[in-house]
Amino acid sequence: MFKQFYGLTKEECRDYLSSRMKIAGCSREVFTPEAAPAIFNISGGAPRVINNIAAAALMYSAGKRADSIDEEAVFQANIELGA
């Protein structure tokens, strides 16, 4: 039996990122309004890829001591992951 998964929509991606951050204990929005769509465009909505890009963007932003994840952090994370 084969089941096809189509991935998350842009809105679901934004909600997914917010939900994952809340589960991790974050009480505020960390991703800027431009960052979530950038993650969606790169990942195609695949949760595993969303997680990888988000984690790399968090690391990049932490290294810069930034208080939020912006579009630049997402693109740098994508480069770092070699995608």
mmCIF file as gemmi writes it, N, C-alpha and C atoms, coordinates in Angstrom:
data_model
loop_
_atom_site.group_PDB
_atom_site.id
_atom_site.type_symbol
_atom_site.label_atom_id
_atom_site.label_alt_id
_atom_site.label_comp_id
_atom_site.label_asym_id
_atom_site.label_entity_id
_atom_site.label_seq_id
_atom_site.pdbx_PDB_ins_code
_atom_site.Cartn_x
_atom_site.Cartn_y
_atom_site.Cartn_z
_atom_site.occupancy
_atom_site.B_iso_or_equiv
_atom_site.pdbx_formal_charge
_atom_site.auth_seq_id
_atom_site.auth_asym_id
_atom_site.pdbx_PDB_model_num
ATOM 1 N N . MET Axp A 1 ? 0.841 -1.172 0 1 0 ? 1 A 1
ATOM 2 C CA . MET Axp A 1 ? 0 0 0 1 0 ? 1 A 1
ATOM 3 C C . MET Axp A 1 ? 0.893 1.246 0 1 0 ? 1 A 1
ATOM 4 N N . PHE Axp A 2 ? 0.567 2.179 -0.832 1 0 ? 2 A 1
ATOM 5 C CA . PHE Axp A 2 ? 1.339 3.418 -0.967 1 0 ? 2 A 1
ATOM 6 C C . PHE Axp A 2 ? 0.455 4.596 -0.61 1 0 ? 2 A 1
ATOM 7 N N . LYS Axp A 3 ? 0.94 5.421 0.276 1 0 ? 3 A 1
ATOM 8 C CA . LYS Axp A 3 ? 0.201 6.613 0.684 1 0 ? 3 A 1
ATOM 9 C C . LYS Axp A 3 ? 1.049 7.824 0.315 1 0 ? 3 A 1
ATOM 10 N N . GLN Axp A 4 ? 0.467 8.75 -0.409 1 0 ? 4 A 1
ATOM 11 C CA . GLN Axp A 4 ? 1.201 9.93 -0.828 1 0 ? 4 A 1
ATOM 12 C C . GLN Axp A 4 ? 0.939 11.084 0.139 1 0 ? 4 A 1
ATOM 13 N N . PHE Axp A 5 ? 2.018 11.766 0.514 1 0 ? 5 A 1
ATOM 14 C CA . PHE Axp A 5 ? 1.935 12.922 1.393 1 0 ? 5 A 1
ATOM 15 C C . PHE Axp A 5 ? 2.273 14.156 0.579 1 0 ? 5 A 1
ATOM 16 N N . TYR Axp A 6 ? 1.425 15.154 0.642 1 0 ? 6 A 1
ATOM 17 C CA . TYR Axp A 6 ? 1.605 16.347 -0.185 1 0 ? 6 A 1
ATOM 18 C C . TYR Axp A 6 ? 2.324 17.482 0.535 1 0 ? 6 A 1
ATOM 19 N N . GLY Axp A 7 ? 2.546 17.375 1.811 1 0 ? 7 A 1
ATOM 20 C CA . GLY Axp A 7 ? 3.222 18.432 2.546 1 0 ? 7 A 1
ATOM 21 C C . GLY Axp A 7 ? 2.241 19.448 3.086 1 0 ? 7 A 1
ATOM 22 N N . LEU Axp A 8 ? 2.781 20.36 3.855 1 0 ? 8 A 1
ATOM 23 C CA . LEU Axp A 8 ? 1.966 21.391 4.481 1 0 ? 8 A 1
ATOM 24 C C . LEU Axp A 8 ? 1.762 22.563 3.526 1 0 ? 8 A 1
ATOM 25 N N . THR Axp A 9 ? 0.689 23.295 3.746 1 0 ? 9 A 1
ATOM 26 C CA . THR Axp A 9 ? 0.472 24.533 2.998 1 0 ? 9 A 1
ATOM 27 C C . THR Axp A 9 ? 1.309 25.641 3.646 1 0 ? 9 A 1
ATOM 28 N N . LYS Axp A 10 ? 1.343 26.799 3.011 1 0 ? 10 A 1
ATOM 29 C CA . LYS Axp A 10 ? 2.092 27.93 3.56 1 0 ? 10 A 1
ATOM 30 C C . LYS Axp A 10 ? 1.578 28.31 4.95 1 0 ? 10 A 1
ATOM 31 N N . GLU Axp A 11 ? 0.259 28.346 5.109 1 0 ? 11 A 1
ATOM 32 C CA . GLU Axp A 11 ? -0.326 28.69 6.403 1 0 ? 11 A 1
ATOM 33 C C . GLU Axp A 11 ? -0.035 27.61 7.445 1 0 ? 11 A 1
ATOM 34 N N . GLU Axp A 12 ? -0.139 26.351 7.036 1 0 ? 12 A 1
ATOM 35 C CA . GLU Axp A 12 ? 0.154 25.248 7.952 1 0 ? 12 A 1
ATOM 36 C C . GLU Axp A 12 ? 1.62 25.263 8.374 1 0 ? 12 A 1
ATOM 37 N N . CYS Axp A 13 ? 2.498 25.641 7.463 1 0 ? 13 A 1
ATOM 38 C CA . CYS Axp A 13 ? 3.927 25.739 7.775 1 0 ? 13 A 1
ATOM 39 C C . CYS Axp A 13 ? 4.147 26.783 8.862 1 0 ? 13 A 1
ATOM 40 N N . ARG Axp A 14 ? 3.55 27.944 8.713 1 0 ? 14 A 1
ATOM 41 C CA . ARG Axp A 14 ? 3.669 29.011 9.715 1 0 ? 14 A 1
ATOM 42 C C . ARG Axp A 14 ? 3.142 28.52 11.07 1 0 ? 14 A 1
ATOM 43 N N . ASP Axp A 15 ? 1.968 27.878 11.059 1 0 ? 15 A 1
ATOM 44 C CA . ASP Axp A 15 ? 1.375 27.366 12.296 1 0 ? 15 A 1
ATOM 45 C C . ASP Axp A 15 ? 2.236 26.26 12.903 1 0 ? 15 A 1
ATOM 46 N N . TYR Axp A 16 ? 2.804 25.422 12.054 1 0 ? 16 A 1
ATOM 47 C CA . TYR Axp A 16 ? 3.671 24.326 12.501 1 0 ? 16 A 1
ATOM 48 C C . TYR Axp A 16 ? 4.907 24.889 13.212 1 0 ? 16 A 1
ATOM 49 N N . LEU Axp A 17 ? 5.54 25.899 12.618 1 0 ? 17 A 1
ATOM 50 C CA . LEU Axp A 17 ? 6.715 26.509 13.239 1 0 ? 17 A 1
ATOM 51 C C . LEU Axp A 17 ? 6.352 27.112 14.598 1 0 ? 17 A 1
ATOM 52 N N . SER Axp A 18 ? 5.24 27.811 14.647 1 0 ? 18 A 1
ATOM 53 C CA . SER Axp A 18 ? 4.792 28.429 15.895 1 0 ? 18 A 1
ATOM 54 C C . SER Axp A 18 ? 4.509 27.361 16.95 1 0 ? 18 A 1
ATOM 55 N N . SER Axp A 19 ? 3.854 26.297 16.555 1 0 ? 19 A 1
ATOM 56 C CA . SER Axp A 19 ? 3.526 25.211 17.473 1 0 ? 19 A 1
ATOM 57 C C . SER Axp A 19 ? 4.787 24.543 18.018 1 0 ? 19 A 1
ATOM 58 N N . ARG Axp A 20 ? 5.743 24.283 17.143 1 0 ? 20 A 1
ATOM 59 C CA . ARG Axp A 20 ? 6.988 23.628 17.567 1 0 ? 20 A 1
ATOM 60 C C . ARG Axp A 20 ? 7.757 24.507 18.555 1 0 ? 20 A 1
ATOM 61 N N . MET Axp A 21 ? 7.742 25.812 18.331 1 0 ? 21 A 1
ATOM 62 C CA . MET Axp A 21 ? 8.434 26.717 19.244 1 0 ? 21 A 1
ATOM 63 C C . MET Axp A 21 ? 7.723 26.76 20.601 1 0 ? 21 A 1
ATOM 64 N N . LYS Axp A 22 ? 6.4 26.715 20.596 1 0 ? 22 A 1
ATOM 65 C CA . LYS Axp A 22 ? 5.656 26.696 21.86 1 0 ? 22 A 1
ATOM 66 C C . LYS Axp A 22 ? 5.946 25.411 22.631 1 0 ? 22 A 1
ATOM 67 N N . ILE Axp A 23 ? 6.006 24.296 21.932 1 0 ? 23 A 1
ATOM 68 C CA . ILE Axp A 23 ? 6.326 23.02 22.569 1 0 ? 23 A 1
ATOM 69 C C . ILE Axp A 23 ? 7.714 23.074 23.196 1 0 ? 23 A 1
ATOM 70 N N . ALA Axp A 24 ? 8.627 23.796 22.545 1 0 ? 24 A 1
ATOM 71 C CA . ALA Axp A 24 ? 9.993 23.938 23.056 1 0 ? 24 A 1
ATOM 72 C C . ALA Axp A 24 ? 10.082 24.928 24.214 1 0 ? 24 A 1
ATOM 73 N N . GLY Axp A 25 ? 8.979 25.609 24.531 1 0 ? 25 A 1
ATOM 74 C CA . GLY Axp A 25 ? 8.952 26.507 25.665 1 0 ? 25 A 1
ATOM 75 C C . GLY Axp A 25 ? 9.058 27.98 25.33 1 0 ? 25 A 1
ATOM 76 N N . CYS Axp A 26 ? 9.005 28.321 24.069 1 0 ? 26 A 1
ATOM 77 C CA . CYS Axp A 26 ? 9.086 29.716 23.654 1 0 ? 26 A 1
ATOM 78 C C . CYS Axp A 26 ? 7.697 30.347 23.723 1 0 ? 26 A 1
ATOM 79 N N . SER Axp A 27 ? 7.604 31.487 24.374 1 0 ? 27 A 1
ATOM 80 C CA . SER Axp A 27 ? 6.293 32.11 24.567 1 0 ? 27 A 1
ATOM 81 C C . SER Axp A 27 ? 5.996 33.24 23.581 1 0 ? 27 A 1
ATOM 82 N N . ARG Axp A 28 ? 6.899 33.503 22.644 1 0 ? 28 A 1
ATOM 83 C CA . ARG Axp A 28 ? 6.666 34.571 21.671 1 0 ? 28 A 1
ATOM 84 C C . ARG Axp A 28 ? 7 34.067 20.268 1 0 ? 28 A 1
ATOM 85 N N . GLU Axp A 29 ? 6.592 34.843 19.277 1 0 ? 29 A 1
ATOM 86 C CA . GLU Axp A 29 ? 6.899 34.499 17.889 1 0 ? 29 A 1
ATOM 87 C C . GLU Axp A 29 ? 8.374 34.79 17.622 1 0 ? 29 A 1
ATOM 88 N N . VAL Axp A 30 ? 9.093 33.803 17.195 1 0 ? 30 A 1
ATOM 89 C CA . VAL Axp A 30 ? 10.52 33.948 16.93 1 0 ? 30 A 1
ATOM 90 C C . VAL Axp A 30 ? 10.767 34.215 15.45 1 0 ? 30 A 1
ATOM 91 N N . PHE Axp A 31 ? 9.968 33.603 14.603 1 0 ? 31 A 1
ATOM 92 C CA . PHE Axp A 31 ? 10.135 33.748 13.158 1 0 ? 31 A 1
ATOM 93 C C . PHE Axp A 31 ? 9.405 35.003 12.679 1 0 ? 31 A 1
ATOM 94 N N . THR Axp A 32 ? 10.109 35.849 11.923 1 0 ? 32 A 1
ATOM 95 C CA . THR Axp A 32 ? 9.487 37.068 11.383 1 0 ? 32 A 1
ATOM 96 C C . THR Axp A 32 ? 8.432 36.672 10.345 1 0 ? 32 A 1
ATOM 97 N N . PRO Axp A 33 ? 7.54 37.603 10 1 0 ? 33 A 1
ATOM 98 C CA . PRO Axp A 33 ? 6.515 37.294 8.997 1 0 ? 33 A 1
ATOM 99 C C . PRO Axp A 33 ? 7.098 36.875 7.64 1 0 ? 33 A 1
ATOM 100 N N . GLU Axp A 34 ? 8.322 37.282 7.34 1 0 ? 34 A 1
ATOM 101 C CA . GLU Axp A 34 ? 8.954 36.905 6.064 1 0 ? 34 A 1
ATOM 102 C C . GLU Axp A 34 ? 9.669 35.556 6.139 1 0 ? 34 A 1
ATOM 103 N N . ALA Axp A 35 ? 10.041 35.133 7.34 1 0 ? 35 A 1
ATOM 104 C CA . ALA Axp A 35 ? 10.825 33.91 7.495 1 0 ? 35 A 1
ATOM 105 C C . ALA Axp A 35 ? 10.011 32.646 7.211 1 0 ? 35 A 1
ATOM 106 N N . ALA Axp A 36 ? 8.788 32.575 7.726 1 0 ? 36 A 1
ATOM 107 C CA . ALA Axp A 36 ? 7.986 31.362 7.543 1 0 ? 36 A 1
ATOM 108 C C . ALA Axp A 36 ? 7.697 31.077 6.067 1 0 ? 36 A 1
ATOM 109 N N . PRO Axp A 37 ? 7.293 32.065 5.26 1 0 ? 37 A 1
ATOM 110 C CA . PRO Axp A 37 ? 7.098 31.78 3.836 1 0 ? 37 A 1
ATOM 111 C C . PRO Axp A 37 ? 8.396 31.373 3.134 1 0 ? 37 A 1
ATOM 112 N N . ALA Axp A 38 ? 9.521 31.932 3.572 1 0 ? 38 A 1
ATOM 113 C CA . ALA Axp A 38 ? 10.807 31.543 2.983 1 0 ? 38 A 1
ATOM 114 C C . ALA Axp A 38 ? 11.107 30.076 3.287 1 0 ? 38 A 1
ATOM 115 N N . ILE Axp A 39 ? 10.833 29.664 4.523 1 0 ? 39 A 1
ATOM 116 C CA . ILE Axp A 39 ? 11.028 28.259 4.892 1 0 ? 39 A 1
ATOM 117 C C . ILE Axp A 39 ? 10.1 27.378 4.069 1 0 ? 39 A 1
ATOM 118 N N . PHE Axp A 40 ? 8.868 27.796 3.913 1 0 ? 40 A 1
ATOM 119 C CA . PHE Axp A 40 ? 7.919 27.022 3.11 1 0 ? 40 A 1
ATOM 120 C C . PHE Axp A 40 ? 8.409 26.887 1.665 1 0 ? 40 A 1
ATOM 121 N N . ASN Axp A 41 ? 8.852 27.985 1.071 1 0 ? 41 A 1
ATOM 122 C CA . ASN Axp A 41 ? 9.29 27.947 -0.331 1 0 ? 41 A 1
ATOM 123 C C . ASN Axp A 41 ? 10.481 27.024 -0.524 1 0 ? 41 A 1
ATOM 124 N N . ILE Axp A 42 ? 11.389 27.012 0.429 1 0 ? 42 A 1
ATOM 125 C CA . ILE Axp A 42 ? 12.57 26.152 0.325 1 0 ? 42 A 1
ATOM 126 C C . ILE Axp A 42 ? 12.201 24.699 0.574 1 0 ? 42 A 1
ATOM 127 N N . SER Axp A 43 ? 11.347 24.454 1.551 1 0 ? 43 A 1
ATOM 128 C CA . SER Axp A 43 ? 11.04 23.085 1.984 1 0 ? 43 A 1
ATOM 129 C C . SER Axp A 43 ? 9.973 22.397 1.151 1 0 ? 43 A 1
ATOM 130 N N . GLY Axp A 44 ? 9.165 23.176 0.463 1 0 ? 44 A 1
ATOM 131 C CA . GLY Axp A 44 ? 8.039 22.582 -0.248 1 0 ? 44 A 1
ATOM 132 C C . GLY Axp A 44 ? 6.967 22.055 0.683 1 0 ? 44 A 1
ATOM 133 N N . GLY Axp A 45 ? 7.055 22.423 1.959 1 0 ? 45 A 1
ATOM 134 C CA . GLY Axp A 45 ? 6.049 21.986 2.923 1 0 ? 45 A 1
ATOM 135 C C . GLY Axp A 45 ? 6.352 20.667 3.611 1 0 ? 45 A 1
ATOM 136 N N . ALA Axp A 46 ? 7.501 20.061 3.32 1 0 ? 46 A 1
ATOM 137 C CA . ALA Axp A 46 ? 7.869 18.786 3.943 1 0 ? 46 A 1
ATOM 138 C C . ALA Axp A 46 ? 8.321 19.029 5.388 1 0 ? 46 A 1
ATOM 139 N N . PRO Axp A 47 ? 7.628 18.46 6.377 1 0 ? 47 A 1
ATOM 140 C CA . PRO Axp A 47 ? 7.953 18.734 7.778 1 0 ? 47 A 1
ATOM 141 C C . PRO Axp A 47 ? 9.407 18.469 8.156 1 0 ? 47 A 1
ATOM 142 N N . ARG Axp A 48 ? 9.995 17.405 7.663 1 0 ? 48 A 1
ATOM 143 C CA . ARG Axp A 48 ? 11.389 17.102 8.012 1 0 ? 48 A 1
ATOM 144 C C . ARG Axp A 48 ? 12.322 18.204 7.519 1 0 ? 48 A 1
ATOM 145 N N . VAL Axp A 49 ? 12.068 18.69 6.311 1 0 ? 49 A 1
ATOM 146 C CA . VAL Axp A 49 ? 12.899 19.756 5.75 1 0 ? 49 A 1
ATOM 147 C C . VAL Axp A 49 ? 12.635 21.066 6.501 1 0 ? 49 A 1
ATOM 148 N N . ILE Axp A 50 ? 11.376 21.323 6.848 1 0 ? 50 A 1
ATOM 149 C CA . ILE Axp A 50 ? 11.042 22.503 7.651 1 0 ? 50 A 1
ATOM 150 C C . ILE Axp A 50 ? 11.837 22.465 8.955 1 0 ? 50 A 1
ATOM 151 N N . ASN Axp A 51 ? 11.837 21.321 9.629 1 0 ? 51 A 1
ATOM 152 C CA . ASN Axp A 51 ? 12.578 21.186 10.891 1 0 ? 51 A 1
ATOM 153 C C . ASN Axp A 51 ? 14.063 21.455 10.699 1 0 ? 51 A 1
ATOM 154 N N . ASN Axp A 52 ? 14.65 20.888 9.648 1 0 ? 52 A 1
ATOM 155 C CA . ASN Axp A 52 ? 16.082 21.059 9.412 1 0 ? 52 A 1
ATOM 156 C C . ASN Axp A 52 ? 16.434 22.516 9.134 1 0 ? 52 A 1
ATOM 157 N N . ILE Axp A 53 ? 15.655 23.166 8.293 1 0 ? 53 A 1
ATOM 158 C CA . ILE Axp A 53 ? 15.921 24.566 7.968 1 0 ? 53 A 1
ATOM 159 C C . ILE Axp A 53 ? 15.714 25.441 9.202 1 0 ? 53 A 1
ATOM 160 N N . ALA Axp A 54 ? 14.634 25.198 9.937 1 0 ? 54 A 1
ATOM 161 C CA . ALA Axp A 54 ? 14.357 25.993 11.135 1 0 ? 54 A 1
ATOM 162 C C . ALA Axp A 54 ? 15.473 25.838 12.168 1 0 ? 54 A 1
ATOM 163 N N . ALA Axp A 55 ? 15.952 24.62 12.38 1 0 ? 55 A 1
ATOM 164 C CA . ALA Axp A 55 ? 17.028 24.39 13.345 1 0 ? 55 A 1
ATOM 165 C C . ALA Axp A 55 ? 18.309 25.103 12.916 1 0 ? 55 A 1
ATOM 166 N N . ALA Axp A 56 ? 18.642 25.007 11.641 1 0 ? 56 A 1
ATOM 167 C CA . ALA Axp A 56 ? 19.848 25.678 11.149 1 0 ? 56 A 1
ATOM 168 C C . ALA Axp A 56 ? 19.694 27.198 11.235 1 0 ? 56 A 1
ATOM 169 N N . ALA Axp A 57 ? 18.51 27.719 10.962 1 0 ? 57 A 1
ATOM 170 C CA . ALA Axp A 57 ? 18.265 29.165 11.064 1 0 ? 57 A 1
ATOM 171 C C . ALA Axp A 57 ? 18.351 29.624 12.521 1 0 ? 57 A 1
ATOM 172 N N . LEU Axp A 58 ? 17.867 28.806 13.441 1 0 ? 58 A 1
ATOM 173 C CA . LEU Axp A 58 ? 17.985 29.13 14.864 1 0 ? 58 A 1
ATOM 174 C C . LEU Axp A 58 ? 19.455 29.196 15.274 1 0 ? 58 A 1
ATOM 175 N N . MET Axp A 59 ? 20.256 28.244 14.805 1 0 ? 59 A 1
ATOM 176 C CA . MET Axp A 59 ? 21.678 28.237 15.13 1 0 ? 59 A 1
ATOM 177 C C . MET Axp A 59 ? 22.383 29.451 14.533 1 0 ? 59 A 1
ATOM 178 N N . TYR Axp A 60 ? 22.064 29.762 13.295 1 0 ? 60 A 1
ATOM 179 C CA . TYR Axp A 60 ? 22.662 30.928 12.636 1 0 ? 60 A 1
ATOM 180 C C . TYR Axp A 60 ? 22.327 32.199 13.41 1 0 ? 60 A 1
ATOM 181 N N . SER Axp A 61 ? 21.075 32.37 13.771 1 0 ? 61 A 1
ATOM 182 C CA . SER Axp A 61 ? 20.639 33.567 14.474 1 0 ? 61 A 1
ATOM 183 C C . SER Axp A 61 ? 21.218 33.636 15.883 1 0 ? 61 A 1
ATOM 184 N N . ALA Axp A 62 ? 21.352 32.493 16.532 1 0 ? 62 A 1
ATOM 185 C CA . ALA Axp A 62 ? 21.962 32.469 17.866 1 0 ? 62 A 1
ATOM 186 C C . ALA Axp A 62 ? 23.421 32.919 17.789 1 0 ? 62 A 1
ATOM 187 N N . GLY Axp A 63 ? 24.097 32.488 16.737 1 0 ? 63 A 1
ATOM 188 C CA . GLY Axp A 63 ? 25.483 32.904 16.545 1 0 ? 63 A 1
ATOM 189 C C . GLY Axp A 63 ? 25.62 34.402 16.336 1 0 ? 63 A 1
ATOM 190 N N . LYS Axp A 64 ? 24.607 35.008 15.756 1 0 ? 64 A 1
ATOM 191 C CA . LYS Axp A 64 ? 24.597 36.458 15.548 1 0 ? 64 A 1
ATOM 192 C C . LYS Axp A 64 ? 23.989 37.205 16.737 1 0 ? 64 A 1
ATOM 193 N N . ARG Axp A 65 ? 23.538 36.446 17.732 1 0 ? 65 A 1
ATOM 194 C CA . ARG Axp A 65 ? 22.859 37.002 18.908 1 0 ? 65 A 1
ATOM 195 C C . ARG Axp A 65 ? 21.611 37.793 18.519 1 0 ? 65 A 1
ATOM 196 N N . ALA Axp A 66 ? 20.931 37.321 17.483 1 0 ? 66 A 1
ATOM 197 C CA . ALA Axp A 66 ? 19.688 37.944 17.031 1 0 ? 66 A 1
ATOM 198 C C . ALA Axp A 66 ? 18.543 37.46 17.912 1 0 ? 66 A 1
ATOM 199 N N . ASP Axp A 67 ? 17.524 38.28 18.077 1 0 ? 67 A 1
ATOM 200 C CA . ASP Axp A 67 ? 16.385 37.884 18.907 1 0 ? 67 A 1
ATOM 201 C C . ASP Axp A 67 ? 15.223 37.336 18.093 1 0 ? 67 A 1
ATOM 202 N N . SER Axp A 68 ? 15.402 37.257 16.778 1 0 ? 68 A 1
ATOM 203 C CA . SER Axp A 68 ? 14.37 36.665 15.932 1 0 ? 68 A 1
ATOM 204 C C . SER Axp A 68 ? 15.032 36.027 14.705 1 0 ? 68 A 1
ATOM 205 N N . ILE Axp A 69 ? 14.263 35.183 14.047 1 0 ? 69 A 1
ATOM 206 C CA . ILE Axp A 69 ? 14.738 34.505 12.845 1 0 ? 69 A 1
ATOM 207 C C . ILE Axp A 69 ? 14.139 35.237 11.659 1 0 ? 69 A 1
ATOM 208 N N . ASP Axp A 70 ? 14.998 35.823 10.843 1 0 ? 70 A 1
ATOM 209 C CA . ASP Axp A 70 ? 14.51 36.561 9.682 1 0 ? 70 A 1
ATOM 210 C C . ASP Axp A 70 ? 14.813 35.794 8.392 1 0 ? 70 A 1
ATOM 211 N N . GLU Axp A 71 ? 14.431 36.394 7.281 1 0 ? 71 A 1
ATOM 212 C CA . GLU Axp A 71 ? 14.604 35.756 5.977 1 0 ? 71 A 1
ATOM 213 C C . GLU Axp A 71 ? 16.077 35.485 5.676 1 0 ? 71 A 1
ATOM 214 N N . GLU Axp A 72 ? 16.957 36.386 6.071 1 0 ? 72 A 1
ATOM 215 C CA . GLU Axp A 72 ? 18.39 36.181 5.851 1 0 ? 72 A 1
ATOM 216 C C . GLU Axp A 72 ? 18.869 34.924 6.561 1 0 ? 72 A 1
ATOM 217 N N . ALA Axp A 73 ? 18.434 34.726 7.8 1 0 ? 73 A 1
ATOM 218 C CA . ALA Axp A 73 ? 18.826 33.539 8.56 1 0 ? 73 A 1
ATOM 219 C C . ALA Axp A 73 ? 18.349 32.269 7.866 1 0 ? 73 A 1
ATOM 220 N N . VAL Axp A 74 ? 17.158 32.312 7.296 1 0 ? 74 A 1
ATOM 221 C CA . VAL Axp A 74 ? 16.615 31.154 6.579 1 0 ? 74 A 1
ATOM 222 C C . VAL Axp A 74 ? 17.463 30.848 5.353 1 0 ? 74 A 1
ATOM 223 N N . PHE Axp A 75 ? 17.819 31.874 4.583 1 0 ? 75 A 1
ATOM 224 C CA . PHE Axp A 75 ? 18.622 31.648 3.386 1 0 ? 75 A 1
ATOM 225 C C . PHE Axp A 75 ? 20.032 31.178 3.738 1 0 ? 75 A 1
ATOM 226 N N . GLN Axp A 76 ? 20.602 31.71 4.813 1 0 ? 76 A 1
ATOM 227 C CA . GLN Axp A 76 ? 21.921 31.242 5.254 1 0 ? 76 A 1
ATOM 228 C C . GLN Axp A 76 ? 21.849 29.794 5.73 1 0 ? 76 A 1
ATOM 229 N N . ALA Axp A 77 ? 20.769 29.445 6.395 1 0 ? 77 A 1
ATOM 230 C CA . ALA Axp A 77 ? 20.576 28.063 6.831 1 0 ? 77 A 1
ATOM 231 C C . ALA Axp A 77 ? 20.474 27.131 5.629 1 0 ? 77 A 1
ATOM 232 N N . ASN Axp A 78 ? 19.787 27.563 4.615 1 0 ? 78 A 1
ATOM 233 C CA . ASN Axp A 78 ? 19.657 26.763 3.396 1 0 ? 78 A 1
ATOM 234 C C . ASN Axp A 78 ? 21.02 26.544 2.756 1 0 ? 78 A 1
ATOM 235 N N . ILE Axp A 79 ? 21.84 27.574 2.725 1 0 ? 79 A 1
ATOM 236 C CA . ILE Axp A 79 ? 23.189 27.442 2.173 1 0 ? 79 A 1
ATOM 237 C C . ILE Axp A 79 ? 24.004 26.483 3.018 1 0 ? 79 A 1
ATOM 238 N N . GLU Axp A 80 ? 23.91 26.631 4.335 1 0 ? 80 A 1
ATOM 239 C CA . GLU Axp A 80 ? 24.652 25.764 5.238 1 0 ? 80 A 1
ATOM 240 C C . GLU Axp A 80 ? 24.268 24.29 5.076 1 0 ? 80 A 1
ATOM 241 N N . LEU Axp A 81 ? 23.002 24.05 4.831 1 0 ? 81 A 1
ATOM 242 C CA . LEU Axp A 81 ? 22.53 22.662 4.664 1 0 ? 81 A 1
ATOM 243 C C . LEU Axp A 81 ? 22.889 22.115 3.284 1 0 ? 81 A 1
ATOM 244 N N . GLY Axp A 82 ? 23.365 22.984 2.421 1 0 ? 82 A 1
ATOM 245 C CA . GLY Axp A 82 ? 23.773 22.517 1.092 1 0 ? 82 A 1
ATOM 246 C C . GLY Axp A 82 ? 22.632 22.246 0.156 1 0 ? 82 A 1
ATOM 247 N N . ALA Axp A 83 ? 21.513 22.883 0.413 1 0 ? 83 A 1
ATOM 248 C CA . ALA Axp A 83 ? 20.344 22.653 -0.446 1 0 ? 83 A 1
ATOM 249 C C . ALA Axp A 83 ? 20.329 23.582 -1.632 1 0 ? 83 A 1
